[in-house]
């Protein structure tokens, strides 16, 4: 039998833990605020660890349901947790109906700083790369940049372009957009 384990943050590590989900928001304000804070941290760390960038409210997301005990978070709780992330700039709704959420476990300036470190660590200053090489190239393997969401990547690149750290060259398609770093 497959087990959907929930992960708990313990001393900055994810530890498997079978959890009986409370399927509703806590009624007492102080308790609910703490519940929301803990869920925000758990969602961000889980998504970071598993490189999940988009979470749908109505989609099967391991943190929101535990098949072993046949319990799931209520729609209200899911929306509250994701809305709390949106309100503090750690996520964005991808649609007007608030069905899908783009998770930002790093804010855009932080992603940009990771790219600068990546470029320096790999000796890529003053070099030209494609957007796809950053997302899936040999140099990015083993880094947080590898496999990152294209929307987040492009926003981080534009952030660096505004800071004068690179130039983006449009290609004939999205796959052949180039970047010249000038760090």
QUIFEN-V522935 format. One record per residue. N is the residue number from 0. SS is DSSP state (2 for helix, 1 for strand, 0 for the rest). PHI is phi in degrees with one decimal (* if undefined). OMEGA is omega as a letter, one per 20 degrees, with the letter a starting at -180 (NA if undefined). Layout:
BEGIN
N,SS,PHI,OMEGA
N,SS,PHI,OMEGA
END
This chain:
BEGIN
0,0,*,r
1,0,-75.7,a
2,0,-121.2,r
3,0,-89.7,a
4,0,-87.7,r
5,1,-92.0,a
6,1,-109.5,r
7,1,-116.9,r
8,1,-81.6,r
9,1,-131.4,r
10,0,49.1,r
11,0,66.3,r
12,1,-125.5,r
13,1,-91.0,a
14,1,-121.0,r
15,1,-62.3,a
16,1,-156.4,r
17,0,-74.9,a
18,0,-126.2,r
19,0,-82.9,a
20,0,-70.6,r
21,0,-81.5,a
22,0,-83.3,a
23,0,-136.3,r
24,0,-75.3,r
25,0,-65.9,a
26,0,-76.3,a
27,0,-82.1,a
28,2,-53.2,a
29,2,-62.5,r
30,2,-66.7,r
31,2,-63.5,r
32,2,-61.6,r
33,2,-66.2,r
34,2,-59.0,a
35,2,-63.7,r
36,2,-60.7,r
37,2,-64.3,r
38,2,-67.0,r
39,2,-59.7,r
40,2,-62.2,a
41,2,-64.3,r
42,2,-61.6,a
43,2,-62.7,a
44,2,-68.3,r
45,2,-63.1,a
46,2,-64.9,r
47,2,-63.2,a
48,2,-62.2,a
49,2,-100.7,r
50,0,51.0,r
51,0,-101.5,a
52,0,-107.6,a
53,1,-126.6,r
54,1,-123.5,r
55,1,-98.7,a
56,0,-59.9,a
57,0,-102.4,a
58,0,-93.1,r
59,0,-73.7,r
60,0,-123.8,a
61,2,-51.8,a
62,2,-72.5,a
63,2,-92.7,r
64,1,-148.9,r
65,1,-124.4,a
66,0,-67.7,a
67,0,-61.8,a
68,0,-104.2,r
69,0,54.7,r
70,1,-130.4,r
71,1,-139.1,r
72,0,-68.5,r
73,0,-68.6,r
74,2,-58.2,r
75,2,-60.1,a
76,2,-67.7,r
77,2,-57.1,a
78,2,-64.7,r
79,2,-63.3,a
80,2,-66.9,r
81,2,-69.4,r
82,2,-63.1,r
83,2,-64.3,r
84,2,-65.1,r
85,2,-62.7,a
86,2,-64.5,r
87,0,-102.9,r
88,0,78.5,a
89,0,-99.9,r
90,1,-160.7,r
91,1,-140.8,r
92,1,-71.8,a
93,0,-91.2,a
94,0,-143.0,a
95,0,-68.0,a
96,0,-85.3,r
97,0,57.0,r
98,0,-101.5,a
99,1,-128.1,a
100,1,-128.8,r
101,1,-89.6,a
102,1,-89.9,r
103,0,-119.6,r
104,0,-67.7,r
105,0,-115.9,r
106,0,-71.8,a
107,2,-55.8,r
108,2,-59.8,r
109,2,-70.5,r
110,2,-60.8,r
111,2,-61.2,r
112,2,-63.2,r
113,2,-62.2,r
114,2,-66.3,r
115,2,-59.9,r
116,2,-61.7,r
117,2,-58.6,a
118,2,-63.2,a
119,2,-66.3,a
120,2,-62.4,a
121,0,-104.3,r
122,0,61.7,a
123,0,-102.0,r
124,0,-57.6,r
125,0,59.5,r
126,0,-108.7,r
127,1,-114.4,r
128,1,-137.3,r
129,1,-92.7,r
130,2,-58.3,a
131,2,-65.7,r
132,2,-65.2,r
133,2,-68.2,a
134,2,-73.8,a
135,2,-140.6,a
136,0,-78.5,a
137,0,-60.3,a
138,0,-63.3,a
139,0,-86.0,r
140,0,-58.4,r
141,0,82.5,r
142,0,-111.9,r
143,0,-68.5,r
144,0,-73.2,a
145,0,-66.1,r
146,0,80.5,a
147,0,-70.0,r
148,0,-61.9,a
149,2,-62.7,r
150,2,-60.3,r
151,2,-65.6,r
152,2,-58.2,a
153,2,-65.0,r
154,2,-66.8,r
155,2,-67.5,r
156,2,-64.4,r
157,2,-64.6,r
158,2,-60.6,r
159,2,-68.2,r
160,2,-63.1,r
161,2,-64.8,r
162,0,-85.4,r
163,0,78.3,a
164,0,-91.6,r
165,1,-162.1,r
166,1,-124.1,r
167,1,-103.1,r
168,1,-108.3,r
169,0,-72.9,r
170,0,-106.8,r
171,0,-77.5,r
172,0,-144.4,r
173,2,-63.2,a
174,2,-70.0,a
175,2,-114.1,r
176,0,-70.8,a
177,1,-109.9,r
178,1,-133.6,r
179,1,-112.7,r
180,1,-81.7,r
181,0,-135.7,a
182,0,-105.2,NA
END
